[in-house]
Amino acid sequence: MSDRLDGEKSETVAWRGPRWLRGPRPASVPPLIGSAGVLVGLLDIVSGVFPRFRHSRMHALAEVLPGAVSPLAAAASLVVGILLLLLAHGLKRRKRRAWTAAVALLPVGAVAQLVYRHSAFGAVLSLLLLGFLVWHRKEFAALPDPRSRWKALANAVVLGGASFGIGLVIVSSHPARIVGSPTLWERVQHVLWGLCGFEGPIAYTHGVDYTVGYSLGALGLLTAATTAYLAFRPEHPAARLTEDDERRLRELLERHGGRDSLGYFALRRDKGAVFSPTGKAAVCYRVISGVMLASGDPIGDVEAWPGAIERFMEVARAHSWTPAVTGCSETGGQVWTRETGMDALELGDEAIVDVAGFTLSGRSMRNVRQMVKRIERNGYETRVRRVRDLEPEELARIQRAADAWRDTDTERGFSMALGRIDADADGDAVIATAHQAPEEGAEPGPFGDLKAMQHYVPWGRDGISLELMRRDRSADPGMNELLIVAALQAAPELKIARVSLNFAVFRSSLERGEKLGAGPVIRVWRGMLIFLSRWYQIESLYKFNDKFQPHWEPRFVVFRNSRDIPRIGLAALQAEGYLELRLPRALRRRTPAEPLPCAHVPTPRSVPGAVERAA
């Protein structure tokens, strides 16, 4: 008997049968089960809220059960229904913990429906869903997300409000048992007391209505228990850069850092990193609201990018996160789309100034030239230095000033922000400062003569990228223009040939929309962008950058499905600090003094860092 050779076709062909006999595709099973969980959960809630059917064929079952069983079944049906609704999103995202909880809850819900409603329909539906879950158990293998105590706070508010509303319906759905006609305020009081486990002001014909009491108590207990679990559950921290990760990234930037102006921002310590099998490339990311968000191009050798991208996608699949990339270059977008099958959309343009070609002369630079000359006549002077050349006392003063001049409670930036000024770790960075001596007899400000500052991070060996702009609000207008011009003029002495300025979102749309002959669609889109510029710096950043006559490099966002775009957009806004959410101090997670192992990310190098974003 001879063995079949590799590559030789087998003569046995598996019978596949019609599509409807093969069942749903594996990819569609979790969303289908999640939707079915919502249906069963709603059915359980309705079963627990409203009185049971008195004329059901199974009503005889109630005659042989103890008196307390039926009220307990109503409470159990309510609890199971609400929990299934809470688990539905996790089931759709293939979460293993959600699957385990649903498998444990569905039999309880089936029994509760039989006992209280005496109807087999809901019980059979629950058991069918249970069987479907068990049959497709291999589809639910996603690991847990990083813990966020915001979920505990949201659970207390949302579930507490839902419990109150359901409790009010329960109290109002048993009018025949109530003595008199209680007012709405009395019903509200009865619900609030019931959620806390006490009897309220409403009296019942049979003394105490155990169905109402047990149901309200169960709702209150469920709200308290789930909130406590979410607040104190075992931690699954987000991946952060370790010292080893940072060392390896710096080695890659030393060899390939000149390829991408955003490369140095990979060293933010609130990002995680996944490396290619060869270690020659890496993708840095952050997980926000279930979105695994990478920024810029992969770090390292272009030939090794596919390996790092594949590793990134593996981690996203393992956790059922939504993969996305923001701010990648055209080359990066081509590699991402080719290797993953995802799609790309132009997000905006990055302003890059060639130092050798920059000059203040000419009509196009007249406004900038006049502004700079006017500020210099008012007694301002500028200094542009490497961070390592500053004295520790002056660097600390600049850092304090930057914190004090920040106009928001939190630091903004993710894709083009480093979040720290560190002479030891980032000595090659450049700081430009503006100074004005106080008038004679006037008191110096809290930061001496310092009036504005800008921080630039390295871009390879001959470039810098603008990372931070801050100024004293009492300083003359035009501080940012003054310091950018100073940095460009001092660049040759620092052996800098190119400077990356701010990123202008949807710049090409703004430019095309104002041209003669622009179509109605692009004009409407431009009008919407201008309207949004009232709250977000869209048009203003474009106009500001355009003053320096840069050349524009397009940047792209890469996404898997069009329906993911709103979710990715919200995650990006949160990452950039425009939708920053802050917990009450008592609920904030303390930063550990030492890095802790990150058990939920399947890579030995992914551990949480000990340093949150500076500033």
C-alpha positions as CSV (number, residue, x, y, z in Angstrom):
1,M,0.0,0.0,0.0
2,S,1.5,3.3,-1.0
3,D,1.0,6.6,0.8
4,R,-0.5,9.6,-0.9
5,L,2.2,12.2,-1.9
6,D,2.0,15.8,-0.6
7,G,0.1,17.9,-2.9
8,E,-1.7,15.0,-4.5
9,K,-5.5,15.3,-4.6
10,S,-7.6,13.0,-2.6
11,E,-10.2,10.9,-4.4
12,T,-12.5,11.2,-1.4
13,V,-14.6,14.3,-1.5
14,A,-16.5,15.3,1.7
15,W,-20.2,15.7,1.2
16,R,-21.0,19.3,2.1
17,G,-24.7,19.3,1.5
18,P,-27.0,22.3,1.1
19,R,-26.2,25.6,2.9
20,W,-29.2,25.3,5.2
21,L,-28.1,21.8,6.3
22,R,-24.6,22.9,7.3
23,G,-25.8,25.5,9.8
24,P,-24.5,29.0,10.2
25,R,-21.0,30.0,9.3
26,P,-18.6,30.1,12.4
27,A,-18.1,33.8,12.1
28,S,-21.9,34.5,12.3
29,V,-22.5,32.2,15.4
30,P,-21.5,34.7,18.2
31,P,-23.6,37.6,16.8
32,L,-26.5,35.2,16.3
33,I,-26.2,33.8,19.8
34,G,-25.9,37.3,21.3
35,S,-29.1,38.4,19.6
36,A,-30.9,35.3,20.8
37,G,-29.6,36.0,24.3
38,V,-31.3,39.4,24.1
39,L,-34.5,37.8,23.1
40,V,-34.4,35.2,25.9
41,G,-33.4,37.8,28.4
42,L,-36.4,40.1,27.5
43,L,-38.7,37.1,27.7
44,D,-37.4,36.2,31.1
45,I,-37.9,39.8,32.3
46,V,-41.4,39.9,31.0
47,S,-42.1,36.6,32.6
48,G,-40.9,37.9,36.0
49,V,-42.7,41.2,35.8
50,F,-46.2,40.3,34.8
51,P,-48.5,37.8,36.7
52,R,-48.5,34.2,35.5
53,F,-51.1,32.7,33.3
54,R,-53.9,31.4,35.4
55,H,-55.5,29.2,32.7
56,S,-52.4,27.5,31.4
57,R,-52.4,23.7,31.1
58,M,-49.4,23.7,33.4
59,H,-51.1,25.7,36.1
60,A,-51.6,22.4,38.1
61,L,-47.9,22.5,38.7
62,A,-48.3,25.5,41.0
63,E,-50.7,23.5,43.2
64,V,-48.1,21.1,44.3
65,L,-45.2,23.6,44.9
66,P,-44.5,25.3,48.3
67,G,-45.9,28.8,48.6
68,A,-42.5,30.5,48.5
69,V,-41.3,28.8,45.3
70,S,-43.4,30.8,42.8
71,P,-42.3,34.2,44.2
72,L,-38.7,33.1,44.2
73,A,-39.0,31.9,40.6
74,A,-40.3,35.3,39.6
75,A,-37.3,37.0,41.1
76,A,-35.0,34.4,39.5
77,S,-36.5,35.0,36.1
78,L,-35.9,38.8,36.5
79,V,-32.3,38.3,37.5
80,V,-31.5,35.8,34.8
81,G,-33.2,38.0,32.1
82,I,-31.2,41.1,33.1
83,L,-27.9,39.2,33.3
84,L,-28.5,37.7,29.8
85,L,-29.0,41.2,28.5
86,L,-25.8,42.3,30.1
87,L,-23.9,39.3,28.7
88,A,-25.3,39.7,25.1
89,H,-22.5,42.1,24.1
90,G,-19.8,39.8,25.5
91,L,-21.4,36.8,23.6
92,K,-21.3,38.8,20.3
93,R,-17.6,39.5,21.0
94,R,-16.8,35.8,21.6
95,K,-15.9,36.3,25.3
96,R,-15.3,33.0,27.1
97,R,-16.5,34.4,30.5
98,A,-19.8,35.5,28.9
99,W,-20.3,32.0,27.5
100,T,-19.6,30.4,30.8
101,A,-22.0,32.7,32.6
102,A,-24.8,32.2,30.0
103,V,-24.5,28.4,30.2
104,A,-24.9,28.6,33.9
105,L,-27.9,31.0,33.8
106,L,-30.0,29.5,31.0
107,P,-31.1,26.4,33.0
108,V,-32.1,28.6,35.9
109,G,-34.2,30.8,33.6
110,A,-35.9,27.8,32.1
111,V,-36.9,26.4,35.5
112,A,-38.0,29.8,36.7
113,Q,-40.3,30.2,33.6
114,L,-41.9,26.8,34.2
115,V,-42.5,27.5,37.9
116,Y,-43.8,31.0,37.7
117,R,-45.4,31.4,34.2
118,H,-46.3,27.6,33.9
119,S,-45.4,27.9,30.2
120,A,-43.1,25.6,28.3
121,F,-42.4,28.1,25.4
122,G,-39.8,30.2,27.3
123,A,-38.2,27.2,28.9
124,V,-37.8,25.4,25.6
125,L,-36.4,28.5,24.0
126,S,-33.8,28.9,26.8
127,L,-32.8,25.2,26.6
128,L,-32.5,25.5,22.8
129,L,-30.1,28.4,23.2
130,L,-28.2,26.5,25.8
131,G,-27.8,23.6,23.5
132,F,-26.6,25.9,20.7
133,L,-24.1,27.5,23.1
134,V,-22.7,24.1,24.1
135,W,-22.5,22.9,20.5
136,H,-20.6,26.0,19.3
137,R,-18.5,26.4,22.5
138,K,-15.2,26.5,20.5
139,E,-16.3,29.8,18.9
140,F,-16.1,31.5,22.4
141,A,-12.5,31.7,23.2
142,A,-11.8,35.5,23.4
143,L,-9.8,36.6,26.5
144,P,-10.9,39.3,28.9
145,D,-10.5,43.0,28.2
146,P,-8.4,45.2,30.4
147,R,-10.4,46.2,33.5
148,S,-12.0,49.6,33.8
149,R,-13.8,50.8,36.9
150,W,-15.8,53.0,34.6
151,K,-17.8,49.9,33.9
152,A,-18.7,49.6,37.6
153,L,-19.9,53.2,37.7
154,A,-21.9,52.8,34.5
155,N,-23.4,49.6,35.8
156,A,-24.5,51.2,39.0
157,V,-26.2,54.1,37.1
158,V,-27.7,52.1,34.2
159,L,-28.7,49.0,36.0
160,G,-29.9,50.9,39.0
161,G,-32.2,53.0,36.8
162,A,-33.4,49.9,35.0
163,S,-34.1,48.1,38.2
164,F,-36.1,51.1,39.5
165,G,-38.1,51.2,36.3
166,I,-38.8,47.5,36.3
167,G,-39.7,47.7,40.0
168,L,-42.2,50.4,39.3
169,V,-43.8,48.2,36.7
170,I,-43.9,45.2,39.0
171,V,-45.7,47.2,41.7
172,S,-48.2,48.6,39.3
173,S,-48.9,45.3,37.5
174,H,-50.6,43.8,40.6
175,P,-53.4,46.3,41.3
176,A,-55.9,43.7,42.5
177,R,-53.7,42.8,45.5
178,I,-53.1,46.4,46.6
179,V,-55.2,48.0,49.4
180,G,-56.6,51.4,48.2
181,S,-55.1,53.5,45.5
182,P,-51.5,54.5,46.4
183,T,-50.1,57.7,44.8
184,L,-47.1,57.7,42.4
185,W,-44.9,58.9,45.2
186,E,-46.0,56.1,47.5
187,R,-45.2,53.6,44.6
188,V,-41.8,55.2,44.2
189,Q,-41.1,54.9,47.9
190,H,-42.2,51.3,47.9
191,V,-39.8,50.5,45.0
192,L,-36.9,52.3,46.6
193,W,-37.4,50.6,50.0
194,G,-37.9,47.2,48.2
195,L,-34.6,47.5,46.3
196,C,-32.9,47.9,49.7
197,G,-34.7,44.8,51.0
198,F,-37.4,46.5,53.2
199,E,-41.2,46.8,53.0
200,G,-42.6,50.0,51.6
201,P,-45.7,52.0,52.4
202,I,-48.1,50.0,50.1
203,A,-50.3,47.5,51.9
204,Y,-51.6,44.3,50.2
205,T,-54.8,42.3,50.7
206,H,-52.9,39.2,51.9
207,G,-50.5,41.0,54.2
208,V,-47.2,40.8,52.3
209,D,-46.9,40.2,48.5
210,Y,-43.8,37.9,48.4
211,T,-43.6,38.1,44.6
212,V,-43.2,41.9,44.7
213,G,-40.9,41.7,47.7
214,Y,-38.6,39.0,46.4
215,S,-38.5,40.6,42.9
216,L,-37.5,44.1,44.2
217,G,-35.0,42.6,46.6
218,A,-33.5,40.5,43.8
219,L,-33.2,43.6,41.6
220,G,-31.4,45.6,44.3
221,L,-29.1,42.7,45.1
222,L,-28.3,42.2,41.5
223,T,-27.4,45.9,41.1
224,A,-25.2,45.9,44.1
225,A,-23.5,42.5,43.4
226,T,-22.7,43.3,39.7
227,T,-21.4,46.7,40.6
228,A,-19.1,45.3,43.3
229,Y,-17.9,42.6,41.0
230,L,-17.0,45.0,38.3
231,A,-15.2,47.3,40.8
232,F,-13.2,44.6,42.5
233,R,-12.8,41.8,40.0
234,P,-9.3,40.4,39.3
235,E,-7.3,42.8,37.3
236,H,-6.5,42.3,33.6
237,P,-4.4,45.3,33.0
238,A,-3.7,46.9,29.6
239,A,-0.4,46.1,28.0
240,R,2.3,48.8,28.7
241,L,5.8,49.2,27.5
242,T,8.4,47.4,29.6
243,E,12.0,48.4,29.9
244,D,12.9,45.6,27.5
245,D,10.2,46.7,25.0
246,E,11.4,50.3,25.1
247,R,15.1,49.2,24.6
248,R,14.1,47.1,21.6
249,L,12.0,49.9,20.1
250,R,14.9,52.3,20.5
251,E,17.2,49.9,18.7
252,L,14.7,49.8,15.8
253,L,14.3,53.5,15.8
254,E,18.1,54.0,15.7
255,R,18.2,51.9,12.5
256,H,14.9,52.8,10.9
257,G,13.6,55.9,12.7
258,G,14.0,58.2,9.8
259,R,11.3,56.4,7.8
260,D,8.3,57.7,9.7
261,S,8.0,61.1,11.5
262,L,5.6,59.5,14.0
263,G,8.0,56.6,14.8
264,Y,9.3,58.2,18.1
265,F,5.8,58.4,19.5
266,A,5.8,54.6,19.8
267,L,7.8,55.2,23.0
268,R,4.7,56.5,24.8
269,R,4.5,54.4,28.0
270,D,0.7,53.9,27.8
271,K,1.1,51.8,24.6
272,G,1.7,48.1,24.3
273,A,4.0,46.6,21.6
274,V,3.9,43.4,19.6
275,F,7.1,42.4,17.7
276,S,7.5,40.4,14.5
277,P,9.0,36.8,15.0
278,T,12.4,38.1,13.9
279,G,12.2,41.1,16.2
280,K,13.0,43.4,13.3
281,A,9.7,45.2,13.4
282,A,7.0,46.1,15.9
283,V,3.5,47.6,16.1
284,C,2.6,49.7,19.1
285,Y,-1.0,50.0,20.1
286,R,-3.5,51.0,22.8
287,V,-6.8,49.3,23.6
288,I,-9.8,51.6,24.1
289,S,-13.4,50.5,24.4
290,G,-12.7,47.2,22.6
291,V,-10.7,48.9,19.8
292,M,-7.1,47.8,19.4
293,L,-5.7,51.1,18.0
294,A,-2.3,51.4,16.4
295,S,-0.8,54.7,15.4
296,G,1.6,55.5,12.6
297,D,3.5,52.9,10.6
298,P,5.1,49.8,12.1
299,I,8.5,50.4,13.6
300,G,11.5,48.8,12.0
301,D,12.5,47.1,8.7
302,V,9.7,47.3,6.1
303,E,10.4,43.7,5.0
304,A,9.5,42.6,8.6
305,W,6.3,44.7,8.8
306,P,4.1,41.8,7.7
307,G,5.3,39.6,10.6
308,A,4.5,42.4,13.2
309,I,1.1,43.1,11.6
310,E,0.2,39.4,11.7
311,R,1.1,39.3,15.4
312,F,-1.0,42.4,15.9
313,M,-4.0,40.7,14.3
314,E,-3.5,37.5,16.3
315,V,-3.7,39.5,19.6
316,A,-6.8,41.3,18.3
317,R,-8.5,38.0,17.4
318,A,-7.5,36.4,20.7
319,H,-9.4,39.2,22.6
320,S,-12.1,39.8,19.9
321,W,-10.9,43.4,19.7
322,T,-11.6,45.6,16.7
323,P,-8.3,46.3,14.9
324,A,-7.6,49.7,13.6
325,V,-4.7,52.0,12.6
326,T,-4.7,55.7,12.7
327,G,-2.2,58.1,11.1
328,C,-0.3,55.6,8.9
329,S,1.5,56.8,5.8
330,E,0.6,55.7,2.3
331,T,3.3,53.0,2.3
332,G,2.1,51.8,5.7
333,G,-1.5,51.8,4.5
334,Q,-0.6,49.7,1.5
335,V,1.1,47.1,3.6
336,W,-1.7,47.0,6.2
337,T,-4.4,46.6,3.6
338,R,-2.4,44.0,1.6
339,E,-1.6,41.9,4.7
340,T,-4.9,42.0,6.5
341,G,-7.5,42.7,3.8
342,M,-8.7,45.8,5.7
343,D,-9.7,49.0,4.0
344,A,-8.1,52.5,4.2
345,L,-9.5,56.0,4.2
346,E,-7.6,59.3,4.0
347,L,-7.7,61.0,7.3
348,G,-5.7,64.1,6.7
349,D,-2.2,65.5,6.0
350,E,0.9,66.1,7.9
351,A,2.8,69.3,7.4
352,I,6.5,68.8,6.7
353,V,8.9,71.7,6.2
354,D,12.2,71.3,4.4
355,V,14.7,73.4,6.4
356,A,17.0,74.1,3.4
357,G,14.1,75.6,1.4
358,F,12.6,77.6,4.3
359,T,12.8,81.4,4.2
360,L,10.9,84.4,5.6
361,S,11.3,86.4,2.4
362,G,8.6,86.5,-0.2
363,R,5.0,87.6,-0.4
364,S,3.6,84.3,0.8
365,M,5.5,84.7,4.1
366,R,4.7,88.3,4.7
367,N,2.2,87.7,7.5
368,V,4.5,85.4,9.4
369,R,7.4,87.7,8.8
370,Q,5.5,90.8,10.1
371,M,4.2,88.9,13.2
372,V,7.7,87.7,14.1
373,K,9.3,91.1,13.7
374,R,6.6,92.7,15.8
375,I,7.0,90.2,18.6
376,E,10.8,90.7,18.6
377,R,10.4,94.4,18.8
378,N,8.3,93.9,22.0
379,G,11.4,92.5,23.7
380,Y,11.0,88.7,23.2
381,E,14.0,86.5,22.5
382,T,14.1,82.8,21.6
383,R,16.4,79.9,22.5
384,V,16.5,76.5,20.7
385,R,18.5,73.7,22.4
386,R,18.6,70.0,22.8
387,V,16.9,68.8,25.9
388,R,20.1,67.2,27.2
389,D,21.8,70.6,27.1
390,L,19.4,72.2,29.5
391,E,20.2,72.5,33.2
392,P,17.9,70.3,35.4
393,E,16.5,73.3,37.2
394,E,15.5,75.0,33.9
395,L,14.1,71.8,32.5
396,A,12.0,71.4,35.6
397,R,10.8,75.0,35.4
398,I,9.8,74.5,31.7
399,Q,7.9,71.3,32.6
400,R,6.0,73.1,35.4
401,A,5.1,75.9,33.0
402,A,3.9,73.5,30.4
403,D,1.6,71.8,32.9
404,A,0.3,75.2,34.2
405,W,-0.4,76.5,30.7
406,R,-2.4,73.5,29.6
407,D,-6.0,74.6,28.9
408,T,-7.5,71.2,29.6
409,D,-7.6,68.9,32.7
410,T,-5.9,66.1,30.7
411,E,-3.0,66.0,28.2
412,R,-4.3,65.7,24.7
413,G,-2.6,63.6,22.0
414,F,-1.9,60.0,21.1
415,S,-0.6,59.5,17.6
416,M,1.6,62.7,17.7
417,A,2.3,63.1,21.4
418,L,5.0,61.7,23.6
419,G,3.5,63.0,26.9
420,R,6.8,63.7,28.7
421,I,9.9,65.8,28.7
422,D,12.8,63.7,29.9
423,A,16.5,64.6,29.5
424,D,17.7,61.1,30.3
425,A,15.3,59.1,28.1
426,D,14.8,61.7,25.3
427,G,18.0,63.8,25.3
428,D,18.0,64.3,21.6
429,A,14.6,66.1,21.7
430,V,14.6,69.8,21.0
431,I,13.1,72.5,23.1
432,A,12.4,76.0,21.8
433,T,11.5,78.7,24.4
434,A,10.5,82.3,24.3
435,H,11.6,84.8,26.9
436,Q,10.7,88.3,27.8
437,A,12.4,90.2,30.6
438,P,9.9,91.9,33.0
439,E,9.5,95.6,32.9
440,E,11.5,97.7,35.3
441,G,9.9,97.5,38.8
442,A,7.5,94.7,37.7
443,E,7.3,91.4,39.6
444,P,8.6,88.4,37.6
445,G,6.0,85.8,36.7
446,P,5.8,82.4,38.4
447,F,8.2,81.0,35.8
448,G,10.5,83.9,35.5
449,D,10.9,85.3,32.0
450,L,9.6,82.2,30.3
451,K,6.6,83.0,28.1
452,A,6.2,80.0,25.7
453,M,7.7,76.7,24.9
454,Q,7.7,74.0,22.2
455,H,8.9,70.4,22.4
456,Y,10.1,68.5,19.3
457,V,11.0,64.7,19.4
458,P,13.6,63.1,17.2
459,W,12.7,61.9,13.7
460,G,15.6,59.8,12.7
461,R,19.0,61.4,12.7
462,D,18.2,64.6,10.7
463,G,14.6,65.5,11.6
464,I,12.3,66.5,14.4
465,S,8.5,66.3,15.0
466,L,6.5,68.9,16.8
467,E,5.1,67.3,20.0
468,L,3.9,70.1,22.3
469,M,3.1,73.8,22.1
470,R,2.3,75.8,25.2
471,R,2.3,79.5,26.0
472,D,1.5,81.9,28.8
473,R,-2.0,83.4,28.1
474,S,-0.7,86.8,29.0
475,A,2.0,86.7,26.3
476,D,1.6,88.5,23.0
477,P,-0.3,86.6,20.2
478,G,2.0,84.8,17.8
479,M,4.2,82.9,20.2
480,N,3.7,79.6,18.3
481,E,4.7,81.2,15.0
482,L,7.7,82.8,16.6
483,L,9.0,79.5,18.1
484,I,8.4,77.5,14.9
485,V,10.4,80.1,12.9
486,A,13.1,80.0,15.6
487,A,13.3,76.2,15.4
488,L,13.5,76.3,11.6
489,Q,16.3,78.9,11.7
490,A,18.3,77.1,14.3
491,A,17.9,73.7,12.6
492,P,21.1,73.8,10.5
493,E,23.2,74.3,13.6
494,L,21.5,71.3,15.2
495,K,22.0,69.2,11.9
496,I,18.3,69.1,11.3
497,A,17.1,68.9,7.7
498,R,13.3,68.5,8.1
499,V,10.7,69.4,10.6
500,S,7.3,67.8,11.0
501,L,4.6,70.2,12.2
502,N,1.0,69.6,13.2
503,F,-1.4,67.1,11.6
504,A,-4.3,68.7,9.7
505,V,-7.4,66.5,9.7
506,F,-9.3,66.4,6.3
507,R,-7.0,69.1,4.9
508,S,-7.6,68.0,1.3
509,S,-11.3,68.3,1.7
510,L,-11.0,71.8,3.1
511,E,-8.7,72.8,0.3
512,R,-10.8,71.3,-2.5
513,G,-14.1,72.6,-1.1
514,E,-13.0,76.2,-1.4
515,K,-11.8,76.0,-5.0
516,L,-13.8,77.2,-7.9
517,G,-15.9,74.5,-9.4
518,A,-16.1,72.3,-6.3
519,G,-19.1,70.0,-6.4
520,P,-22.1,70.2,-4.0
521,V,-21.0,67.1,-2.0
522,I,-17.5,68.4,-1.2
523,R,-18.9,71.9,-0.4
524,V,-21.4,70.4,2.1
525,W,-18.6,68.3,3.6
526,R,-16.4,71.3,3.9
527,G,-19.2,73.3,5.6
528,M,-19.7,70.5,8.1
529,L,-15.9,70.5,8.9
530,I,-16.0,74.3,9.4
531,F,-19.0,73.9,11.7
532,L,-17.1,71.3,13.7
533,S,-14.1,73.6,13.9
534,R,-16.0,75.6,16.5
535,W,-15.1,72.8,19.0
536,Y,-12.2,70.9,17.3
537,Q,-9.2,72.5,15.7
538,I,-9.8,71.3,12.1
539,E,-9.7,74.4,9.9
540,S,-7.5,76.4,12.3
541,L,-4.7,73.8,12.3
542,Y,-4.8,73.6,8.5
543,K,-4.6,77.4,8.2
544,F,-1.8,77.6,10.9
545,N,0.3,74.9,9.3
546,D,-0.1,76.4,5.8
547,K,1.6,79.6,6.8
548,F,5.0,77.9,6.7
549,Q,4.6,76.7,3.1
550,P,5.1,73.0,4.0
551,H,4.6,70.0,1.7
552,W,1.8,67.8,2.7
553,E,2.1,64.0,3.4
554,P,-1.2,62.2,3.5
555,R,-2.1,60.0,6.5
556,F,-4.7,57.3,6.6
557,V,-6.9,55.3,8.9
558,V,-7.2,51.6,8.3
559,F,-10.3,49.7,9.4
560,R,-11.9,46.3,9.0
561,N,-15.5,47.1,8.2
562,S,-17.4,50.3,7.4
563,R,-19.7,49.7,10.4
564,D,-16.6,49.9,12.7
565,I,-15.8,53.5,11.7
566,P,-18.0,55.2,14.3
567,R,-16.6,53.0,17.0
568,I,-13.0,53.6,15.8
569,G,-13.7,57.3,15.7
570,L,-14.9,57.4,19.3
571,A,-11.9,55.4,20.4
572,A,-9.5,57.7,18.5
573,L,-11.2,60.8,20.1
574,Q,-10.8,59.2,23.5
575,A,-7.2,58.3,22.8
576,E,-6.4,61.9,21.7
577,G,-8.0,63.3,24.9
578,Y,-11.1,64.9,23.3
579,L,-13.5,62.4,25.1
580,E,-11.5,62.0,28.3
581,L,-13.5,60.2,31.0
582,R,-12.3,60.6,34.6
583,L,-13.5,58.5,37.5
584,P,-14.1,59.7,41.0
585,R,-10.9,59.6,42.9
586,A,-12.1,56.7,45.1
587,L,-12.6,54.5,42.0
588,R,-9.4,55.3,40.1
589,R,-6.9,52.5,39.8
590,R,-3.6,53.2,41.5
591,T,-0.5,53.0,39.4
592,P,1.6,50.1,40.7
593,A,5.1,50.9,41.8
594,E,6.5,48.0,39.8
595,P,5.2,46.5,36.5
596,L,2.8,43.5,36.9
597,P,2.6,40.6,34.5
598,C,-0.2,41.0,32.0
599,A,-1.8,37.6,31.9
600,H,-4.5,38.3,29.3
601,V,-2.2,39.3,26.5
602,P,-0.7,36.2,24.9
603,T,2.9,37.4,24.7
604,P,5.7,37.2,27.3
605,R,6.7,40.8,26.6
606,S,3.3,42.5,27.3
607,V,3.3,43.8,30.8
608,P,1.7,46.9,32.3
609,G,4.0,49.8,32.8
610,A,4.5,51.6,36.0
611,V,4.3,55.1,34.6
612,E,1.1,56.7,33.3
613,R,1.3,59.4,30.7
614,A,3.3,62.4,32.1
615,A,2.0,65.9,32.3
